[in-house]
């Protein structure tokens, strides 16, 4: 990795930055969704991006996955400028996405849903064992032959995560992965994310639920009006009076 990608993002530590967003702006007509946003993500960490409605989280997510291009600024992934690359080109470089809205195939089996991403990285004889391994990882052992539409909403969310990690990406983007889940399912989702991360995968979680962010115990960046408003451990963020104010709508 080039020396320019080594940024001092944690006090006293020179960290290996896998994602480097530099002064990104995004205008939609007269609306400025992102306003000079700069943010770095360290390789192999879990990094949460938090913010109230209208903070710019969705636009930021679209910038990262390549479905929207910034008006100005740049996005560097793994030492490479990917600002103008399309989503499929970023996927080929090792970036994977799990959307908030489910992108599973309800009339196919769980195995068939996982076969689709796995066929790009595994030989046919390897796929059954890899499917079993991934399903254990996302707390869905033994459901290979079930139709996806017969799974609960929470199970379908976990399957969507499984499909995103099947190709062993280096960077995984998760957009509100606990939307519609119960408290127990939310806790289990945090366990799944930690397990995926323990294998060295960098995970960026876009969220608005502070309770879920607390369970991840990860470095957290707070967006507000399209800018980086605060950054630190969850405890530091939770203790920040100004963060509490924007969540209560008083700023």
Secondary structure, 3 states (H helix, E strand, C coil): CCHHHEEEEECCEEEEEEEEEEEEEEEECCEEEEEEEEEEEECCCEEEEECCCCCCHHHHHHHHHCCCCCCEEEEEECCEECCCCCHHHHHHCCEEEECCCCCCCCCCEHHHHHHHHHCCCCCHHHHHHHHHHHHHHCCCCCCCCCEHHHCCHHHHHHHHHHHHHCCCCCEEEEECCCCCCCHHHHHHHHHHHHHHHHCCCEEEEEECCHHHHHHHCCEEEEEECCEEEEEECHHHHHCCHHHHHHHHCCC
